Amino acid sequence: MYGIIRSYKYDKADGAEIARVVREGFAPMVEAQEGFVEYHWIDSGDGEGASMAIFTTKEVADESTFLAGGFVQPRQERAARHRG
């Protein structure tokens, strides 16, 4: 088994929306990967969160990192434009 833990910082007011987007958008993408075992999102309530995913192979775990980058980056860019 191979695990990936990722940590994130965000405006704590956005925590519920981020959890919804993760649950409805990112989690299904990860869960669809062959070799997926388990995924969890944790929101600290203070503007920090973490995800933990477990896979059967290193290759699938590495692919999930690529998926996460492709999912998170455009959303961060959009959020920065809205703040700016």
C-alpha positions as CSV (number, residue, x, y, z in Angstrom):
1,M,0.0,0.0,0.0
2,Y,1.1,3.6,-0.7
3,G,-0.2,6.7,0.9
4,I,-0.2,10.3,0.0
5,I,-0.9,13.1,2.5
6,R,-1.3,16.7,1.2
7,S,-1.8,19.8,3.3
8,Y,-3.5,23.0,2.2
9,K,-4.0,26.5,3.5
10,Y,-7.0,28.7,2.7
11,D,-9.3,31.3,4.0
12,K,-11.2,29.6,6.9
13,A,-14.4,31.2,5.6
14,D,-14.1,29.0,2.5
15,G,-13.7,25.7,4.4
16,A,-17.3,24.4,3.8
17,E,-17.1,25.3,0.1
18,I,-13.7,23.6,-0.3
19,A,-14.9,20.5,1.5
20,R,-17.9,20.4,-0.9
21,V,-15.7,20.8,-4.0
22,V,-13.3,18.1,-2.8
23,R,-16.2,15.8,-2.0
24,E,-18.1,16.4,-5.3
25,G,-15.2,17.1,-7.7
26,F,-11.9,15.7,-6.7
27,A,-12.8,12.6,-4.6
28,P,-14.7,11.0,-7.4
29,M,-11.7,11.4,-9.7
30,V,-9.4,9.8,-7.3
31,E,-11.8,7.0,-6.4
32,A,-12.1,6.1,-10.1
33,Q,-8.4,5.3,-10.3
34,E,-7.6,1.6,-10.6
35,G,-5.7,0.8,-7.4
36,F,-7.7,3.3,-5.2
37,V,-8.2,2.1,-1.7
38,E,-9.3,5.0,0.5
39,Y,-9.6,8.9,0.6
40,H,-10.2,11.3,3.4
41,W,-10.5,15.1,3.6
42,I,-9.9,16.9,6.9
43,D,-10.7,20.5,7.6
44,S,-9.1,21.9,10.7
45,G,-11.7,24.8,10.9
46,D,-8.8,27.3,11.0
47,G,-8.0,27.7,7.4
48,E,-6.0,24.5,7.0
49,G,-6.9,21.2,5.6
50,A,-5.3,17.9,4.7
51,S,-6.1,15.0,2.4
52,M,-5.0,11.4,2.8
53,A,-5.3,8.8,0.1
54,I,-4.2,5.2,0.0
55,F,-3.5,3.2,-3.2
56,T,-2.3,-0.3,-4.0
57,T,0.7,0.8,-6.1
58,K,3.2,3.7,-6.1
59,E,2.3,4.5,-9.7
60,V,-1.3,5.1,-8.9
61,A,-0.3,7.2,-5.8
62,D,2.0,9.3,-8.1
63,E,-0.8,9.7,-10.6
64,S,-3.1,11.0,-7.9
65,T,-0.5,13.8,-7.2
66,F,-0.7,14.8,-10.8
67,L,-4.6,14.8,-10.6
68,A,-4.5,16.9,-7.5
69,G,-2.2,19.5,-9.1
70,G,-4.5,19.7,-12.1
71,F,-7.5,20.1,-9.9
72,V,-6.2,22.5,-7.3
73,Q,-4.1,24.9,-9.4
74,P,-6.9,26.4,-11.6
75,R,-9.1,26.9,-8.6
76,Q,-6.3,28.7,-6.7
77,E,-5.8,31.0,-9.8
78,R,-9.6,31.7,-9.9
79,A,-9.7,32.5,-6.2
80,A,-6.7,34.8,-6.5
81,R,-8.4,36.7,-9.4
82,H,-11.5,37.2,-7.3
83,R,-9.5,38.5,-4.3
84,G,-7.4,40.7,-6.5
